[in-house]
Amino acid sequence: MIPLRPNIAAMKGYVPGYQPPDIASWIKLNTNENSYPPSPKVREAILAELGPDGASLHTYPSASSQQLREVAGELYGFDPSWVIMANGSDEVLNNLIRAFAGEGEEIGYVHPSYSYYATLAEVQGARVRTFGLTEGFRIADFPARYAGKIFFLTTPNAPLGPVFPIDYIAELAGRCDGMLVLDETYAEFAEFSAVELVKRFENVVVTRSLSKSYALAGMRLGLAIARPEVIAALDKIRDHYNLDRLAQAACVAALRDQEYLAECCRKIRATREWFSGELRAIGYDVIPSQGNYVFATPPDRNGQRVYDGLYARKILVRHFADPLLAHGLRISIGTREEMEKTLAAMKEIQ
């Protein structure tokens, strides 16, 4: 018998959104990817790093990703010692649990939000406690003092879309005995970020991803901002060469081209508002979103029916089996053309 740890043998594992093999023939709106290309400067940086014969690839990259920390620190207003780079923000989330929650200790998060938190906790052997949301989009029954080792707060919330106000997040930080991790994967699409709270509260960590707003899902880039002692702890347990040379070059170029980022996010926000309005006009309930997606419920509250109809037309959106979400669909916001085709298909299905 293979001697697996019991929790690993019993766990189901995280199931990501479907990636079709013939991806170019689909309108793909199921994993919140950015339908626009990354900054042209990213391609230039990758080619420059690669060189004419690829000679740079025979040596290891910077183990600390120091230049990236400096560029990110300058962008967000922090000394580089407050920044760590990661192989996607998932690596940081994993290492935060490894650093702060031992086997049998508790981590918490809002349900519904990013289901991968549960998978990471299972791997570590940590216990999970979830909290629901009120109609006013506050955490239901959150204790006066939360004693868990980590509380993950996805803001803007995925898959629903709203963002938590900064003053409310600050209140939660004061009520957490452990770390409050603000998963700001979609912050660039929102009206504001809570990154300033890292300077106000020693137990606050902010994580970011370059997969969505920077259109670099294929490069696996993320980061975290926290107090230097937290960053130093995360440095101890990360893979020592966690970002390859080409990813590091791409990251620097993307972070430096804020003009391109702003224009890309502007187009996505505009399309999000247009698409939300059009869905409401045909009877859908659409939660106001601050991400690059919307959660929309058809009039008959049968999300599976609409998902199947879109799938038959080679349009991929995300339907969740979770009873709290099964009535609706999470639909990523693509280009205006993609969303016009999706809207036309949804009118046909209606």
C-alpha angles and dihedrals in degrees: 000000000000106000100228119166106261094239092053092048091050100044123098098211130224117298112209124204117289115273108200117216091227092049096157091065094057136075095231113205101145107092104041092248118160111255091204120080121252121262112298086235089068092063091046091051093049093050091046091050092047093050126199095297103025091247093146091068095071092074130061119260124240105299093210097040084226098170090052091052090052094049093045092045091053091047096051098033101252137120110255089248087071093057134075126182123219146189091257121326087274089075090057092047090051094048093047090059091045091051100044111022121061127195110299094014122121133255123179139200143162118273118243099039135092105345092199089080088072092051092051090049091051092053090052093044091240123148120247129220120183132198129203129223129250124228087259090056098252127128110272117232095353106171125244085244120024108205098188119118095239135012116196116208116186108207118205085033116239125238096013102046112221122122124226115240116252094238090053092049089050089053090052091050089057091051097050118091089192133039123313108210114198107203101205097174090141100034096117089065093051132085093246145002130224095217091118089071091072088073093047100046126041092206097056122103124181120203125196136186132209091200097088116028095028093044093233103125089130093057097053101224130162142143145198132217119207144129112306092249090057091047090049090053092050089049090059094059105034121100105273095232097031097150121049125221096261093047091051092050091048092049095052092048093047095048091049094052098072092150091063091045092052093051093047092050091046091057092047093049091049092050090046092056093045093048093047091053093048092050092050089051090061094048104270122140107228122188111223104256135205094186134075090268141053132220107223130183121201119227093258091047091233105134093169092059093054092042090054091048092051092045090054087056091049094253114132121207129157122264118181124209090209107117090229091059108024093097092067147031135241107224121191116222111243130170120318090255092052092049093048089055091046092050091049090051092049090052089053092049091048 
